[in-house]
Amino acid sequence: MGGGDTAYLVDGHHRREAYLNAKVTQPIPVTYFTGSVEEAVLEAGRANSKAKQPMTNTERQDFAWRLVRLGSYTRNQVAEAAGVSVRQVATMREVLKQLGEDAFEYESWWKARTVASGRESSSFDSDEEREEWLEAWDSDLASRMRKEFTGKLIANPELAARALNIYFGRKLPDLFSELRQYVSEGDTQEQADENDDF
């Protein structure tokens, strides 16, 4: 991104460092963006979301958290750039307000949310370690559910919701809060529009 005669690196710091460490002398491939710093940050997020290897859920949430902490963007801008729901952005703003200046100590959305909720930090050494653990468990649980229910819950979301309500009881709001990150605002609006047709 250029500003007058000056170019700013908005994204790709690790790649640049790798090129420098490898002592590469050829030109490094870059994408130039003409616009404000704020617009460039949003564009970098959009580009990363659409890459051949798109951002993981954790990366998208951390990017959204970064944008929220910058404080320059609307909820819709953050949601679109990071690929998270508008409600998730609102939750991040609540956590930012709750943590105040301390929010800037947490690059990871998960860590910030954990601290804001008052829960003790887990025994994971890194977000990557936590993510690996979660992926192993969620894949196993999903596989067991598929075997047990053979598509019955997928075919009948109302039945699934009722069963989950009974199963989770008072913890259902916690489940709802976690599920919001997997549903974009557009998906819920499309579903509402479809239901209006009946």
N, C-alpha and C positions, 0 to 999 in steps of 0.2 A: 504494500500500500504506500502510495506516495503522498507527501504533503509538501507542495512546492517543489523544492529541489531535494527534499529529504525523503527517503524510503524507510518505512517501518515494517518490521517483521511482526505480524499479528499471530501467526500460527506456524508450526513447523520448527520450533526451537530445537527439539531433539534431533530432527533430521539435519538441521544446520550444524549442530554440534558433531554429529556423526561424520558429515563431510569434512569438517575441520580436523577431527581426530584422524581421519583417513588420509589427510593431506591431499585431498582432491584438488587438482589445479584447473580442470575444465569448468566451464560455467555450470552453475547449479540450476536445475529447472525450478522455476517459480511461476506463480500466477499473480499478475499485478492487478490491483483493484484500485479504482479511482473513486474516492469518496471519503467520508469522515472515518475516524477511528472506530466510532460506535457502529457504523454501517459495515465496516470491514470485519469486525468481530462477529457480527451476525452472519455475514456471508461465509466466513470461515466455518462456522458451525453448520450452516446449511450444506456446504460442500462436504464436510466430514460425515454428515448424516447420510449422504447419498453416495459415498465412495463404494468401491467394489467390496471392501470389507467395512460395512457400516459400523458406527459406534455401538458398543454394547450398551445395555440398559444402564449399567453403572456409569459409563462414560457420558451418556446423554444426560443423566441426572447431575453428574458433577459439572458438566458444561452449563446446564441450566442454573445450577447453584452459583457458578462463577458469574453468569450474567445478572442474576438477582443481586449478588453482592456489589456488582458495579453500579447498580441503581440507575442506569440510563435508559432502560427499556420497559415497554409496556408488558403486561402479562401475555398478550397475544404474540408479541414479537419474540419473547423468550420461548414460549411454547412452540412456535413454528420453527425457530432456529435450532432448538435442541431436540425437537421431536418428543416432547412430553406434553401432558395435558395442562390446560389453563388452571385447573384446580390444583395440580401439583405445584405450579408456580406460586399460586396463592398460599399454599402451605409453606413453601420455601420463604416467602415474604414474612409470614408469621414467625418462623424460626429466626429469620434475620432480625426482626424487631425484638424478639425475646432475648437473643444472644447479644444484641448491641455490637459494640466494637469487637467483642470476642469472636464474632462470626468470621472475621477475617483470618483467624487462626486455623480454620478448618477448610482445607481445599476439597475435602470429601463431603458430599451431601450426607452420606450415611453417618459419618462421625458427627457432623453438626446436628443432625436430627437426634442422634443418640444422646448427645450432651444436653440438648434442649429438652428432651423428654425426661431427663433426670435418671435415665437408666445407666448403670455402670457400663463402662466399656468392656467389650468382650475380650477373649484371650487371643484374638487374631492379631498377628504382627502387621498385617497390611490389608488394604482393601482387596488386593488380588487374592490373597489367601482366603479372605471371607467369601469372595465371589466364587472361588473354586469349590469351597465347602457347600455353599448354597446351591450351585449348579449340580453337584453330585446328589444332594438330597432332593432337590426339586425334580430332577429327572427320574430318580428312583420312585418317588411318590406318585408322579404322573403315570409312570408305567404300571404301578400297582393299581391305580385308580382305573386305568384303561382296561386292565384284565378283569377287575371286579365289576365294573359297570358297563363294559362293552358298548359305549356310545350312548347309553340311556340318558346320562346327564347332559351331554352335548345336544341331544335331540329335544330335550325338555328343560330349558333354562329356568322356568318357573319352579319345577320340581327340584332342580339343583339348588336354587336359592332357598327354598323351604328347608331342604335337608341341611344345608350349611347353617341356616339360622338356628336350627335345633342343635346341631353339633357344636357351633361356636358359642351359642348363648350370649352372655355378657361381653364376650370378646369379639362379637361380630363387628362392631365399629372399627376395631383394630384391623380386621381382615379387609373391611371396606376401604380403609385408609391405604393399605398396602396395594389393593387391586387398582386403585385410581391411576397409579403410575403406568399400568399396562393398557389403559384405554385412552385414546386421544379424544379431545373435545369434539372433533369431527365425527368420530364413530358414534358417540352418544347422541349427537344431533341427527345423524342419519337414522339411527334407531328410533328416535322420537318422531321423525318425519314419517317413517314407515308405519309406526303405530297410529299416527293421526289418520292414515288412510282407512282404517277399519272402523 
